[in-house]
Amino acid sequence: MLYFLRKYPLSIAVILAVAYLSFFKPPSTGLGEVPHLDKVVHVCMYFGMAGMLWLEFHRAHRKHPAPRWHAWVGAVVCPIVFSGAVELLQAYCTSSRSGDWWDFAANVAGVLLAWGIQEVVKLRIEN
């Protein structure tokens, strides 16, 4: 556990922030009137989570490379599973939130966007 705290401190902070934002009761604002703004927020949250996981993976394994599938599991599979669990918990365990398949799709889009951008950046750095 200390290994992950040492190697991925910012990622853990982002994961905790996303978990908090997923379950707190948001204040009532006029932003609810903006169509699909919540989907943009979902994409941004999970882009930030997966992006930070990719950044810290590359930083942590610069000198001692790890198998690429470790990053895939940690920065793609885990955030997607986490997202699905959050949506299910919102649907079945809260009264102030609701689970939504479109929110899940937006979360997955954010994770895949982070993966795509890190692939492009990685290719540019290697060439």
C-alpha positions, -999 to +999 in steps of 0.1 A: +000+000+000+028+024+008+043+017-026+012+031-043+010+061-019+047+069-028+044+063-065+009+076-072+001+104-046-016+128-071-036+100-087-049+089-053-059+125-045-078+127-078-095+094-072-106+106-038-118+139-052-138+121-079-153+097-053-163+127-031-178+146-061-198+115-071-216+112-038-220+147-023-253+165-027-245+194-051-259+228-043-287+241-065-274+265-092-286+277-125-260+255-143-285+227-143-302+245-171-272+241-195-280+210-216-255+181-212-232+201-189-231+172-165-218+149-193-189+173-200-181+173-162-181+135-162-157+134-192-134+159-175-134+141-141-125+107-156-101+123-181-083+139-152-083+106-132-070+084-160-046+111-173-030+115-139-027+077-136-009+076-170+014+105-161+024+090-127+028+055-143+053+069-169+071+090-142+072+061-117+086+036-143+110+058-162+141+041-148+126+007-141+100-001-169+069-021-160+049-042-184+025-020-205-004-041-194+001-028-158-007+007-171-037-006-191-052-022-160-044+007-137-053+036-160-080+022-182-097-009-167-097+003-131-112+037-138-139+022-160-148-004-133-147+023-107-170+044-128-195+016-132-194+009-094-201+045-087-230+047-110-245+015-095-240+029-060-256+062-069-286+043-083-291+018-055-275+033-024-283+071-025-314+091-024-298+124-037-281+109-068-291+086-096-271+062-117-272+069-154-259+048-184-251+081-202-229+092-173-211+059-175-206+064-212-192+099-206-169+085-179-156+059-203-151+086-230-129+105-205-108+075-198-104+067-235-096+103-243-068+103-217-054+070-231-055+084-267-037+116-257-010+098-238-004+075-268+001+105-291+024+122-266+043+090-260+048+085-298+060+121-302+085+118-273+098+085-287+103+099-322 
